[in-house]
């Protein structure tokens, strides 16, 4: 009976200690990292959508804020995200019998440079891209544009987060 209690206690301690370094968001952030900085993502795409640069910069900062306990700073961050919007393109994906677009695709591409001042081996420069398809008879405006941006930003910011902090 004494051995069973000891084994049970050992199993509980092992389980608790084994889960200690893992966070619910799946991040693998060194304990010395306390702050992050998201520099303004300039829009350098051939087709300029007003406000896209501001909206993406805010979306990335918000995602990191919501999924970590890091503090957002404007300078000297332990983690630094910067880059530019390199692609904003609308193209037809399917056609009708009348040679008009049945469906259009908005594609946004963003070049991200990530710097980890605590571990420079984590630094990278990489392009992230995603798309949103919508009806060819619709204009990319109003709620369609808001939904498109939200879905694209959700995917790109999560991909940036995974590559920089979750390392998936």
VEXNUVO-578215 format. One line per field, with one value per residue: residue in one letter; y, x, z of N, C-alpha, C, O, CB in turn; residue number from 1. Coordinates in steps of 0.001 Angstrom, whole numbers, plus 500000, padded with zeros to 6 digits. Each point is the difference from the previous one (the first is absolute). Glycine has a CB too. Example, Ala and Ser with C-alpha at 12.3 -4.5 7.8 and 13.67 -1.06 7.14 Angstrom:
# residues 2
resn c(A; S)
n.y c(494310; 502223)
n.x c(513190; 501542)
n.z c(507800; 498034)
ca.y c(501190; 501190)
ca.x c(499110; 500820)
ca.z c(500000; 500060)
c.y c(501200; 501090)
c.x c(500900; 499230)
c.z c(500000; 500730)
o.y c(499981; 501108)
o.x c(501036; 500509)
o.z c(500665; 500169)
cb.y c(498846; 498264)
cb.x c(497072; 500675)
cb.z c(500581; 497686)
resi c(1; 2)
***
This chain:
# residues 168
resn c(X; X; X; X; X; X; X; X; X; X; X; X; X; X; X; X; X; X; X; X; X; X; X; X; X; X; X; X; X; X; X; X; X; X; X; X; X; X; X; X; X; X; X; X; X; X; X; X; X; X; X; X; X; X; X; X; X; X; X; X; X; X; X; X; X; X; X; X; X; X; X; X; X; X; X; X; X; X; X; X; X; X; X; X; X; X; X; X; X; X; X; X; X; X; X; X; X; X; X; X; X; X; X; X; X; X; X; X; X; X; X; X; X; X; X; X; X; X; X; X; X; X; X; X; X; X; X; X; X; X; X; X; X; X; X; X; X; X; X; X; X; X; X; X; X; X; X; X; X; X; X; X; X; X; X; X; X; X; X; X; X; X; X; X; X; X; X; X)
n.y c(498814; 501235; 499477; 501603; 502650; 499931; 499833; 502491; 501943; 499305; 500852; 502905; 500696; 499231; 501907; 502563; 499753; 499486; 502921; 501837; 500540; 500257; 503201; 498615; 501046; 496909; 502254; 498274; 503216; 499114; 500170; 502304; 500684; 502682; 500648; 498880; 502604; 499506; 501907; 501264; 497007; 502770; 499214; 498846; 499165; 500997; 500818; 502640; 498012; 503462; 498226; 497749; 501291; 500080; 497039; 498692; 501609; 498935; 496950; 499848; 501362; 497956; 497383; 500842; 500843; 497102; 498209; 501527; 500572; 501901; 502707; 500573; 501241; 502180; 498209; 497133; 497452; 498029; 500269; 502250; 499028; 501647; 499344; 501765; 499007; 498132; 500200; 502441; 497301; 500844; 496982; 499642; 497551; 499812; 501388; 500106; 498287; 503153; 499028; 500418; 499053; 497296; 501673; 503036; 498285; 502829; 498678; 501659; 499223; 500860; 500064; 498687; 501571; 497645; 501977; 497301; 503003; 496779; 498847; 501991; 496944; 501879; 501706; 499121; 502143; 498348; 501465; 499517; 499431; 499975; 500186; 501283; 497879; 502809; 498724; 500415; 501760; 501353; 502883; 498421; 501705; 499341; 498018; 499410; 501570; 498656; 497085; 500663; 500971; 497520; 497887; 501471; 500411; 496962; 499140; 502077; 499704; 496803; 500167; 501942; 498036; 497575; 501479; 501138; 497707; 497064; 499783; 498986)
n.x c(500820; 502911; 499885; 497252; 501199; 502536; 498357; 498185; 502444; 501337; 497408; 499931; 502971; 499733; 497550; 501376; 502649; 498535; 498605; 502782; 500318; 496630; 499146; 497222; 501898; 501534; 502024; 502512; 499805; 503217; 498445; 501482; 496932; 499173; 499214; 498492; 501070; 497146; 502647; 497322; 499434; 501409; 497097; 503015; 496765; 500944; 497570; 500760; 497622; 500113; 501352; 502188; 501965; 497944; 499094; 502874; 500759; 497451; 500427; 502831; 499083; 497610; 501732; 501947; 497636; 498720; 502676; 501556; 499428; 501419; 499596; 498760; 503213; 499236; 502860; 501189; 497851; 501865; 498822; 501175; 497014; 501878; 498363; 499144; 497085; 502148; 496741; 497713; 499145; 496798; 500827; 497001; 500309; 498108; 499815; 496925; 500018; 501079; 503455; 498787; 502283; 497899; 502003; 501362; 502309; 499828; 503135; 500416; 503143; 500560; 503210; 499552; 502997; 499259; 502338; 499770; 501630; 500041; 501263; 501979; 498618; 497240; 501365; 497509; 500489; 496876; 498617; 497679; 498449; 497109; 498394; 497531; 498837; 498246; 497979; 502052; 497596; 502195; 501033; 502493; 497256; 499557; 500642; 502201; 502199; 499297; 500455; 502800; 501251; 499077; 501403; 502762; 500394; 499414; 502421; 502158; 499754; 500267; 502684; 501357; 499385; 501421; 502737; 500336; 499165; 499789; 503056; 497030)
n.z c(500000; 499550; 496849; 499647; 501244; 498100; 497332; 500733; 500395; 497215; 498365; 501219; 499304; 496950; 499494; 501069; 498333; 497174; 500100; 500867; 496868; 499199; 499753; 499880; 497530; 499787; 501823; 499730; 502038; 500684; 502917; 498051; 498626; 502101; 496864; 497547; 498631; 498177; 498447; 498999; 498458; 498117; 498622; 498372; 498650; 497154; 501907; 502223; 501459; 500944; 502484; 498817; 502110; 502308; 499669; 500315; 502593; 501484; 499218; 501434; 502675; 500383; 499773; 502298; 501971; 499862; 500649; 502710; 502879; 497247; 501628; 496883; 500367; 497914; 500363; 500464; 498495; 501673; 497019; 497724; 498641; 497650; 497516; 498141; 499868; 497918; 499247; 499867; 497669; 499670; 498478; 498792; 502194; 497374; 497147; 500541; 497545; 500254; 499902; 503413; 501908; 500221; 501948; 500196; 501218; 501973; 499268; 502935; 498876; 503156; 498812; 503211; 500196; 502488; 501461; 502080; 501208; 500943; 497151; 497619; 499739; 499583; 497389; 498052; 497879; 499816; 497451; 502376; 497086; 501443; 497394; 501217; 497499; 499759; 498038; 497441; 501371; 502294; 499190; 501413; 501847; 502953; 501528; 497659; 501644; 502787; 498899; 498727; 502659; 501661; 498208; 499791; 503087; 500740; 498242; 500821; 503123; 499895; 498263; 502115; 502385; 498681; 499495; 502991; 502014; 498854; 498784; 498029)
ca.y c(501186; 501126; 500161; 500534; 501428; 500623; 500016; 500947; 501324; 500192; 500224; 501345; 500963; 499919; 500606; 501448; 500566; 499790; 500968; 501339; 500867; 500130; 500930; 499606; 500496; 499238; 500769; 499506; 501261; 499980; 500801; 501303; 500864; 500679; 501016; 499866; 501251; 499813; 501215; 500277; 499251; 500896; 499367; 500161; 499248; 500809; 500543; 500474; 500084; 500888; 499459; 498596; 499929; 500236; 498904; 498798; 500238; 499854; 498607; 499201; 500395; 499499; 498542; 499660; 500451; 499103; 498617; 499915; 500968; 500977; 501393; 500727; 501233; 500694; 499907; 499106; 498767; 498757; 499441; 501090; 499631; 501092; 499527; 500788; 499333; 499898; 499582; 500225; 499689; 499430; 499301; 499049; 498608; 499193; 500826; 499545; 499793; 501325; 500526; 500881; 499266; 499425; 500128; 500748; 499672; 501024; 499415; 500950; 499429; 500857; 499623; 500224; 499798; 499758; 500006; 499622; 500520; 499050; 498803; 500410; 498845; 500004; 501066; 499577; 500889; 499060; 500531; 499295; 500390; 499269; 500531; 499920; 499940; 500594; 499946; 500888; 501069; 500891; 500923; 499836; 501180; 499778; 498799; 499004; 500376; 499807; 498555; 499553; 500430; 499275; 498617; 499995; 500405; 498912; 498923; 500443; 500297; 498736; 499372; 500733; 499615; 498615; 499913; 500756; 499675; 498619; 499210; 498792)
ca.x c(499180; 500913; 500601; 498973; 499905; 501227; 499921; 498947; 500550; 501037; 499311; 499414; 501098; 500561; 499035; 499977; 501280; 500133; 499174; 500340; 500636; 499130; 498895; 498781; 500023; 500998; 501225; 501234; 500689; 501009; 499573; 500669; 499269; 498915; 499337; 500019; 499831; 499519; 500215; 499003; 500165; 499761; 499353; 500805; 499382; 499724; 498662; 499961; 498704; 500194; 499754; 500379; 501233; 499635; 499158; 500809; 500899; 499190; 499549; 501123; 500255; 498894; 500072; 501078; 499544; 498949; 500441; 501178; 499994; 501049; 499582; 500225; 500773; 500222; 501413; 500850; 499318; 500779; 499600; 499656; 499357; 499948; 499919; 499153; 498994; 500624; 499031; 498562; 499617; 498677; 500057; 498900; 500407; 499173; 499280; 498676; 499896; 500040; 501354; 500117; 500483; 499000; 500570; 501257; 500854; 500877; 501199; 500857; 501293; 500705; 501367; 500211; 501323; 499847; 501263; 499936; 501252; 500498; 500475; 500065; 499764; 498576; 499718; 499684; 499347; 499154; 498754; 498771; 498966; 498739; 499031; 498576; 499204; 498663; 499225; 500463; 499025; 500070; 501130; 500772; 499745; 499085; 500130; 500810; 501396; 500302; 500118; 501219; 501152; 500010; 500434; 501398; 500848; 499988; 500875; 501390; 500543; 500186; 501188; 501159; 500100; 500475; 501399; 500898; 499889; 499621; 500996; 499341)
ca.z c(500000; 500080; 498675; 499100; 500297; 499515; 498543; 499642; 500240; 498990; 498724; 500022; 499939; 498652; 499084; 500215; 499565; 498561; 499289; 500464; 499013; 498842; 500195; 499293; 498626; 499258; 499817; 500582; 500211; 501052; 501154; 499990; 499072; 500721; 499188; 498545; 499268; 498633; 499225; 498969; 498757; 498863; 498856; 498792; 498912; 498812; 500208; 501389; 500672; 501147; 501331; 500102; 500784; 501407; 500479; 500189; 501130; 501217; 500124; 500490; 501389; 500823; 500122; 500929; 501319; 500467; 500147; 500869; 501094; 499698; 500001; 498750; 500165; 498732; 499638; 500796; 500365; 499938; 498707; 499087; 498740; 499045; 498624; 499111; 499176; 498682; 498977; 500153; 498623; 499740; 498721; 499806; 500183; 499092; 499024; 499565; 498550; 499377; 500188; 501160; 501175; 500899; 501341; 500073; 501137; 500555; 500593; 500702; 500387; 500945; 500352; 501432; 500581; 501430; 500734; 501405; 500564; 500994; 499302; 498601; 499124; 499665; 499030; 498637; 499040; 499275; 499464; 500340; 499055; 500059; 499046; 500303; 498775; 500093; 498754; 498941; 499806; 501160; 500116; 501228; 500822; 501116; 500831; 499287; 500216; 501428; 500221; 499302; 500785; 501265; 499761; 499544; 501127; 500990; 499546; 499895; 501332; 500713; 499408; 500506; 501412; 500087; 499577; 500880; 501416; 500246; 499248; 499463)
c.y c(501268; 500283; 500604; 501501; 500743; 500102; 501018; 501434; 500340; 500294; 501399; 501061; 500028; 500673; 501510; 500642; 499864; 501012; 501433; 500922; 500235; 500986; 499560; 500483; 499266; 500740; 499353; 501217; 499868; 500947; 501374; 500996; 500575; 500934; 499641; 501344; 499655; 501338; 500090; 499246; 500903; 499230; 500313; 499185; 500921; 500661; 500346; 500065; 500863; 499321; 498558; 499827; 500165; 498820; 498723; 500158; 499800; 498558; 499112; 500321; 499433; 498494; 499590; 500390; 499016; 498585; 499839; 500952; 501038; 501410; 500655; 501302; 500625; 499992; 499056; 498748; 498803; 499273; 501171; 499411; 501236; 499416; 500912; 499113; 500012; 499648; 500320; 499861; 499408; 499360; 499062; 498572; 499059; 500939; 499395; 499788; 501322; 500675; 501096; 499151; 499492; 500150; 500750; 499585; 501225; 499280; 501114; 499262; 500986; 499418; 500375; 499726; 499913; 499934; 499649; 500396; 499066; 498745; 500279; 498844; 499924; 501034; 499411; 501160; 499089; 500705; 499077; 500524; 499175; 500715; 499860; 500027; 500599; 499996; 501044; 501159; 501025; 500918; 499725; 501289; 499608; 498736; 498911; 500290; 499775; 498522; 499464; 500358; 499206; 498572; 499926; 500357; 498921; 498921; 500434; 500270; 498723; 499245; 500673; 499613; 498592; 499886; 500690; 499537; 498556; 499041; 498661; 499715)
c.x c(500877; 500634; 499008; 499862; 501225; 499990; 498964; 500514; 501077; 499377; 499404; 501085; 500610; 499081; 500010; 501298; 500190; 499228; 500396; 500554; 499127; 498887; 498812; 499981; 501032; 501299; 501166; 500904; 500969; 499571; 500673; 499296; 498786; 499181; 500044; 499652; 499523; 500158; 498964; 500325; 499587; 499353; 500799; 499452; 499748; 498634; 499879; 498559; 500195; 499640; 500422; 501242; 499726; 499233; 500804; 500932; 499252; 499555; 501120; 500305; 498923; 500071; 501066; 499598; 498995; 500490; 501258; 499811; 501105; 499418; 500363; 500731; 500231; 501462; 500718; 499279; 500931; 499726; 499570; 499427; 499978; 499903; 499138; 498994; 500543; 499012; 498587; 499443; 498595; 500055; 498800; 500509; 499197; 499210; 498636; 500022; 500073; 501364; 500089; 500419; 498824; 500453; 501329; 500764; 500835; 501153; 500823; 501266; 500767; 501376; 500222; 501460; 499807; 501375; 499729; 501330; 500602; 500576; 499982; 499817; 498536; 499646; 499649; 499450; 499228; 498741; 498847; 498904; 498743; 499005; 498578; 499257; 498614; 499353; 500486; 499051; 500032; 501214; 500725; 499865; 499070; 500295; 500838; 501486; 500393; 500190; 501275; 501240; 500106; 500515; 501474; 500931; 500048; 501001; 501468; 500587; 500218; 501214; 501285; 500237; 500572; 501477; 500947; 499965; 499631; 500980; 499428; 500522)
c.z c(500000; 498638; 499007; 500218; 499462; 498480; 499519; 500155; 498961; 498629; 499934; 499859; 498600; 498985; 500119; 499505; 498498; 499189; 500315; 498939; 498787; 500297; 499162; 498558; 499150; 499800; 500714; 500212; 501169; 501129; 500047; 499061; 500723; 499119; 498517; 499378; 498598; 499284; 498885; 498710; 498833; 498852; 498739; 498830; 498812; 500089; 501474; 500489; 501245; 501321; 500201; 500876; 501488; 500574; 500226; 501200; 501316; 500218; 500544; 501463; 500929; 500195; 501006; 501420; 500593; 500286; 500852; 501173; 499818; 499980; 498664; 500313; 498631; 499561; 500952; 500490; 499935; 498688; 499124; 498719; 499126; 498600; 499166; 499286; 498578; 498896; 500454; 498596; 499968; 498626; 499877; 500179; 499116; 499091; 499701; 498489; 499245; 500146; 501061; 501189; 500835; 501447; 499901; 501249; 500375; 500670; 500633; 500419; 500862; 500302; 501459; 500337; 501514; 500639; 501461; 500624; 501041; 499347; 498498; 499018; 499561; 498936; 498634; 499189; 499067; 499500; 500366; 499080; 500241; 499102; 500535; 498666; 500243; 498616; 498995; 499754; 501133; 499894; 501315; 500805; 501145; 500781; 499324; 500228; 501455; 500320; 499367; 500807; 501293; 499819; 499585; 501157; 501071; 499617; 499988; 501385; 500802; 499457; 500494; 501463; 500139; 499631; 500981; 501447; 500296; 499335; 499530; 498625)
o.y c(500984; 501157; 500781; 500757; 501093; 501039; 500707; 500835; 501127; 500855; 500652; 500941; 501078; 500721; 500698; 501025; 500871; 500303; 500932; 501203; 500703; 499980; 499226; 499385; 500215; 499566; 499231; 500121; 499559; 501057; 500897; 501198; 499260; 500277; 499206; 500854; 499129; 500941; 498997; 500084; 500194; 498842; 501121; 499762; 501217; 501141; 499125; 500643; 499609; 499346; 499514; 499077; 499235; 499549; 499290; 499078; 499346; 499525; 499141; 499091; 499513; 499509; 499130; 499263; 499712; 499294; 498881; 500751; 500655; 500195; 499880; 500786; 499341; 500314; 499757; 499542; 499980; 499381; 500884; 499118; 501074; 498802; 501176; 498791; 501063; 500158; 499695; 500901; 499146; 500646; 499477; 499671; 498961; 501150; 498804; 500263; 500012; 501207; 500951; 498778; 500770; 500080; 499779; 499485; 500570; 499146; 501038; 498918; 501197; 498841; 501157; 498970; 500910; 499298; 500591; 499333; 500116; 499299; 499796; 500238; 499355; 499956; 498979; 501013; 499151; 500919; 498780; 501199; 498837; 501107; 499287; 500889; 499788; 499840; 501140; 501044; 501023; 499659; 499620; 500880; 498915; 499727; 499214; 499088; 499504; 499637; 499181; 499149; 499570; 499546; 499137; 499334; 499749; 499530; 499278; 499574; 499900; 499381; 499317; 499740; 499770; 499285; 499561; 499987; 499436; 498856; 498942; 499030)
o.x c(499687; 500187; 500390; 499918; 499873; 500360; 500229; 499792; 500050; 500498; 500070; 499850; 500284; 500470; 500040; 499953; 500612; 500382; 499444; 499749; 500410; 499434; 500147; 499349; 500075; 500844; 499844; 501047; 499624; 499427; 499510; 500277; 499130; 498840; 500828; 499366; 500570; 499241; 499417; 501119; 498810; 500341; 499949; 500708; 499918; 499836; 500119; 499152; 500740; 498963; 500015; 500065; 500516; 500278; 499771; 500131; 500506; 499978; 499751; 500209; 500311; 499758; 499757; 500267; 500045; 499395; 500474; 499026; 500408; 498816; 501133; 499558; 499853; 500300; 499549; 500247; 500938; 500896; 499274; 500596; 499586; 500194; 499819; 500180; 500248; 500301; 499603; 500147; 499653; 500364; 499512; 501117; 500510; 499736; 499772; 501007; 500329; 500119; 500768; 499853; 499129; 499189; 500787; 499424; 500701; 499787; 500241; 499934; 500027; 500125; 499829; 500562; 499452; 500888; 499134; 501012; 501182; 500815; 498982; 499752; 499688; 498899; 500554; 499561; 500582; 499493; 500082; 499920; 500064; 500262; 499742; 500228; 499395; 500669; 500296; 500414; 499320; 501010; 499368; 500860; 499420; 501143; 500656; 500782; 501094; 500919; 500700; 500863; 501089; 500854; 500740; 501013; 501059; 500761; 500869; 501120; 500973; 500739; 500979; 501134; 500907; 500747; 501137; 501041; 500482; 500157; 500593; 499580)
o.z c(499328; 499624; 499132; 499033; 499449; 499447; 499018; 499120; 499507; 499267; 498958; 499220; 499479; 499120; 498987; 499319; 499382; 498870; 499418; 500077; 499077; 501093; 499053; 499156; 498790; 499215; 500948; 499362; 501085; 499740; 500686; 500059; 500460; 500303; 499556; 500620; 499344; 500235; 499588; 499495; 499749; 499755; 499494; 499021; 500160; 499568; 500857; 499382; 500902; 500118; 501131; 500811; 500815; 501111; 500979; 500806; 500912; 501135; 500845; 500804; 501087; 501103; 500837; 500949; 501196; 500806; 500193; 500056; 500959; 499725; 499534; 500838; 498971; 498849; 501120; 501116; 499204; 499425; 500455; 499381; 500438; 499797; 500316; 499855; 499431; 498817; 501124; 499174; 500815; 499018; 501001; 499599; 499581; 500352; 500183; 499343; 498814; 499786; 499862; 499993; 500403; 500923; 499079; 500958; 499165; 500861; 499384; 500585; 499716; 500393; 500385; 499627; 500622; 499517; 500644; 499781; 500327; 500600; 499339; 498818; 498998; 499452; 499594; 500545; 499325; 500643; 499854; 499734; 500397; 499530; 500970; 499180; 501051; 498979; 500357; 499498; 499921; 499383; 500987; 499952; 500002; 500369; 500683; 500269; 500269; 500735; 500597; 500217; 500380; 500761; 500472; 500209; 500577; 500846; 500490; 500284; 500747; 500765; 500303; 500402; 500801; 500668; 500173; 500657; 500983; 500428; 500211; 499369)
cb.y c(497736; 498293; 497267; 497032; 498391; 498068; 496875; 497505; 498619; 497605; 496903; 498221; 498553; 497143; 497257; 498652; 498587; 497307; 497423; 497776; 498475; 497674; 502655; 500664; 502013; 499306; 502837; 497570; 501710; 498400; 496977; 497638; 499379; 499570; 502517; 496698; 502046; 497218; 500948; 502179; 497576; 502584; 499044; 500650; 497204; 497340; 499515; 500683; 498092; 502596; 502044; 500511; 501664; 502910; 501720; 500459; 502280; 502828; 501211; 500831; 502594; 502368; 500639; 501051; 502674; 502068; 500694; 498635; 497591; 498073; 500228; 498194; 499758; 501118; 502580; 502456; 500991; 500428; 496875; 502361; 497124; 502707; 496499; 502855; 499634; 499165; 498476; 500668; 500471; 501083; 500672; 501931; 501573; 496964; 501948; 500975; 497943; 499003; 498487; 502828; 500637; 498282; 498068; 502461; 496990; 502515; 497073; 502449; 497436; 501910; 499168; 500404; 500342; 499463; 501145; 498730; 502181; 501573; 498673; 501589; 499418; 499266; 502560; 496673; 502681; 497174; 502316; 498469; 501818; 498071; 500137; 500263; 498152; 501616; 498027; 497024; 497366; 498608; 502144; 497499; 502635; 501487; 501325; 500624; 502192; 502428; 500617; 501122; 502716; 501861; 500292; 501303; 502642; 500939; 499825; 501419; 502322; 500500; 500074; 502190; 501718; 499928; 500358; 501931; 502889; 501843; 502148; 501414)
cb.x c(498496; 500261; 501107; 498857; 498761; 500877; 500463; 498432; 499453; 501032; 499425; 498270; 500184; 500689; 498548; 498532; 500352; 499936; 498706; 500668; 501775; 501099; 501459; 499458; 499182; 497312; 498805; 498735; 498400; 502400; 500111; 501894; 501650; 502546; 499775; 499993; 501238; 499100; 503049; 498476; 500758; 501630; 497777; 501276; 499016; 501611; 498883; 502963; 498500; 500563; 498139; 498944; 500743; 499650; 498299; 499750; 500841; 499242; 498644; 500733; 500821; 498839; 499467; 501457; 500333; 499017; 498512; 502476; 498650; 502440; 499156; 498361; 501274; 497757; 500397; 501022; 496939; 499045; 499994; 501217; 498988; 501143; 500503; 501675; 497785; 501782; 501945; 500067; 502762; 498442; 503016; 497735; 500142; 500087; 502408; 497861; 498292; 497444; 499659; 498382; 502965; 500110; 498082; 499552; 499381; 498302; 499772; 498069; 500034; 497685; 501003; 497036; 501745; 496943; 501846; 497364; 497979; 497493; 500154; 501745; 502177; 500638; 501006; 499985; 501228; 501395; 501163; 500796; 501684; 500196; 501812; 500050; 501868; 500047; 497725; 500723; 499256; 497834; 499432; 500785; 500892; 497161; 497126; 497402; 498746; 497765; 496801; 497984; 498715; 497228; 496911; 498254; 498387; 496824; 497243; 498392; 497869; 496783; 497665; 498420; 497141; 496944; 498079; 498647; 498889; 497443; 501224; 498363)
cb.z c(501884; 502785; 501340; 500973; 502610; 502544; 500932; 501601; 502951; 502024; 500903; 502224; 502967; 501502; 501163; 502670; 502849; 501577; 500606; 502070; 501702; 498207; 501421; 503013; 502047; 499666; 498831; 499506; 497999; 498566; 500554; 500459; 497532; 501731; 502154; 499524; 502018; 500450; 500943; 501521; 501436; 500922; 501623; 502427; 501494; 499082; 497222; 500258; 498223; 498388; 498976; 496918; 497231; 498447; 497805; 496726; 497702; 498578; 497245; 496868; 498106; 498071; 496795; 497225; 498115; 497898; 497606; 497986; 500569; 498942; 502978; 498108; 503116; 501700; 497946; 499577; 499960; 503090; 500574; 501591; 500660; 501737; 500469; 499841; 502089; 502322; 498121; 502887; 498574; 502439; 498983; 498818; 502759; 501357; 498813; 502569; 501598; 500671; 497771; 499107; 499624; 497294; 501684; 497795; 500134; 499479; 498919; 500238; 498179; 500606; 497218; 500891; 497466; 500112; 497780; 499778; 499253; 501016; 502513; 501899; 502157; 502854; 501646; 500280; 500822; 500754; 498250; 502702; 497911; 502836; 497146; 503102; 498205; 502980; 500940; 499477; 498824; 502032; 497623; 498938; 498004; 498349; 500327; 497976; 497880; 499820; 499467; 497567; 498632; 500028; 498863; 497456; 498959; 499664; 498128; 497455; 499215; 499664; 497664; 497994; 499739; 498789; 497465; 497841; 499343; 499736; 501127; 501967)
resi c(1; 2; 3; 4; 5; 6; 7; 8; 9; 10; 11; 12; 13; 14; 15; 16; 17; 18; 19; 20; 21; 22; 23; 24; 25; 26; 27; 28; 29; 30; 31; 32; 33; 34; 35; 36; 37; 38; 39; 40; 41; 42; 43; 44; 45; 46; 47; 48; 49; 50; 51; 52; 53; 54; 55; 56; 57; 58; 59; 60; 61; 62; 63; 64; 65; 66; 67; 68; 69; 70; 71; 72; 73; 74; 75; 76; 77; 78; 79; 80; 81; 82; 83; 84; 85; 86; 87; 88; 89; 90; 91; 92; 93; 94; 95; 96; 97; 98; 99; 100; 101; 102; 103; 104; 105; 106; 107; 108; 109; 110; 111; 112; 113; 114; 115; 116; 117; 118; 119; 120; 121; 122; 123; 124; 125; 126; 127; 128; 129; 130; 131; 132; 133; 134; 135; 136; 137; 138; 139; 140; 141; 142; 143; 144; 145; 146; 147; 148; 149; 150; 151; 152; 153; 154; 155; 156; 157; 158; 159; 160; 161; 162; 163; 164; 165; 166; 167; 168)
***
